[in-house]
Amino acid sequence: MTWQAVLPLLLLMPVLCAVAWNDLRHMRIPNLLVGIAVGLFVLCTPLLGWSEIAWRLGAAVTVFALGTAAFALRLVGGGDVKMLAALMLFVPPQTLTLFGYAFSVALVLGVLFVMALRIARVFRNSDLVGIRARGKFPMGISIALAGLFQLALITPPI
């Protein structure tokens, strides 16, 4: 993997951290963060070829369409759908399968993390909505973890 393909994902890391925190804190992923991610992708397009851009857009549109169906069934939140689709813009097409595995692991770890926080006595009276919201899960944590895992897995050695 080249640094040109990895750099956009590296630049997205602060946004993903903000997504995880906002979702844990408020159970919301602000549209501003999704917009920043999409804008960052647009700024990074000169690093990518037209074919690469087309594949990434195709993956993002596919994830958005499937996510919209899941949202209609009340399986995921709207912010989760938008942010996951935006994250797909940063995943090189040749690593989409790897991202699927990374996202699966991130979902499991995210659920375990939130369950651990919910069990911990110190967080019982927390103002973190993601911990208090029973029957709901702040998926922004897993989305951010998946982006971090993907970056770690595709970054070329120095």
VODO-122819 format. One record per residue (C-alpha): z, x, y. Coordinates in Angstrom, 2 decimals. Last residue first. Example, Ala and Ser with C-alpha at 12.3 -4.5 7.8 and 13.67 -1.06 7.14 Angstrom:
# VODO-122819
zz;xx;yy
7.14;13.67;-1.06
7.80;12.30;-4.50
This chain:
# VODO-122819
zz;xx;yy
7.48;8.62;3.05
6.94;6.42;0.03
4.81;3.32;0.60
6.62;0.09;1.44
5.58;-2.64;-1.01
8.86;-3.39;-2.83
11.25;-2.89;0.06
9.15;-5.04;2.37
8.90;-7.76;-0.25
12.66;-7.67;-0.79
13.27;-8.02;2.95
10.83;-10.91;3.24
12.41;-12.61;0.22
15.87;-12.08;1.71
14.81;-13.77;4.96
13.41;-16.76;3.08
16.54;-16.85;0.92
18.84;-17.01;3.95
16.55;-19.54;5.64
17.14;-21.75;2.61
20.40;-23.06;4.09
21.41;-25.23;1.12
22.44;-28.87;1.11
24.57;-30.93;-1.26
27.69;-30.18;0.75
27.11;-28.94;4.29
30.29;-26.97;5.09
28.87;-23.52;4.37
25.55;-24.05;6.14
27.40;-25.65;9.07
29.23;-22.41;9.86
32.23;-23.59;11.89
34.51;-22.28;9.18
37.54;-24.17;8.00
37.13;-23.24;4.32
35.58;-19.84;5.16
38.68;-17.70;4.49
39.37;-19.59;1.29
36.20;-18.31;-0.37
34.58;-21.00;-2.55
32.01;-22.06;0.05
31.18;-18.42;0.80
30.63;-17.73;-2.89
28.41;-20.80;-3.19
26.39;-19.63;-0.17
25.87;-16.20;-1.73
25.03;-17.65;-5.16
22.43;-19.96;-3.59
20.90;-17.09;-1.63
20.86;-14.84;-4.70
19.00;-17.47;-6.73
16.53;-18.18;-3.94
16.01;-14.45;-3.29
15.19;-13.85;-6.96
12.52;-16.56;-6.84
11.22;-15.26;-3.50
10.86;-11.73;-4.87
9.03;-13.03;-7.95
6.62;-15.04;-5.83
6.24;-12.07;-3.48
5.14;-9.93;-6.42
2.50;-12.53;-7.23
1.32;-12.48;-3.60
1.10;-8.68;-3.49
-2.71;-8.26;-3.33
-2.76;-10.84;-0.54
-0.53;-8.76;1.78
2.45;-10.90;2.81
2.90;-11.19;6.57
1.09;-14.49;7.08
3.12;-15.85;4.16
6.21;-15.54;6.36
4.78;-18.20;8.69
4.40;-20.59;5.74
8.00;-19.87;4.74
9.11;-20.46;8.32
7.30;-23.79;8.66
8.51;-25.16;5.31
12.09;-24.03;5.86
12.08;-25.56;9.34
10.96;-28.88;7.87
13.77;-28.98;5.34
13.32;-28.93;1.60
13.45;-31.42;-1.29
13.26;-34.55;0.86
10.17;-35.81;-1.05
8.20;-35.63;2.21
9.54;-32.10;2.66
8.25;-31.13;-0.79
4.81;-32.49;0.17
4.99;-30.58;3.45
5.95;-27.46;1.51
2.85;-27.75;-0.66
0.66;-28.04;2.44
2.51;-25.26;4.30
2.36;-22.96;1.27
-1.39;-23.55;0.98
-1.92;-23.04;4.73
0.05;-19.78;4.64
-1.83;-18.48;1.59
-5.17;-19.29;3.19
-4.13;-17.63;6.45
-3.17;-14.50;4.52
-6.47;-14.49;2.64
-8.46;-14.96;5.86
-6.56;-12.19;7.66
-7.20;-9.77;4.79
-10.91;-10.61;4.80
-11.09;-10.13;8.55
-9.47;-6.69;8.31
-5.91;-6.00;9.37
-4.37;-3.74;12.01
-6.06;-5.73;14.81
-4.23;-8.79;13.42
-0.78;-7.46;14.38
-0.52;-9.35;17.69
-1.50;-12.58;15.94
1.16;-11.94;13.32
3.77;-11.40;16.01
2.76;-14.69;17.59
3.22;-16.47;14.26
6.69;-14.94;13.84
7.66;-15.72;17.45
6.53;-19.31;16.94
8.62;-19.66;13.78
11.60;-18.26;15.70
11.00;-20.68;18.59
10.70;-23.59;16.15
14.39;-23.09;15.44
15.46;-22.86;11.80
18.30;-25.31;11.40
21.35;-25.55;9.14
23.43;-24.56;12.23
25.21;-21.29;11.38
23.64;-20.49;8.01
20.18;-21.50;9.21
20.60;-19.67;12.49
21.83;-16.50;10.75
19.03;-16.42;8.17
16.34;-17.12;10.78
17.76;-14.47;13.14
17.60;-11.91;10.33
14.02;-12.99;9.61
13.10;-12.47;13.28
14.62;-8.99;13.24
12.60;-8.17;10.06
9.18;-9.29;11.39
8.25;-5.82;12.66
8.56;-4.45;9.12
6.33;-7.24;7.83
3.68;-6.38;10.42
3.96;-2.66;9.54
3.37;-3.05;5.78
-0.41;-3.61;5.74
-1.06;-0.86;8.29
1.39;1.39;6.45
-0.89;1.33;3.44
0.00;0.00;0.00
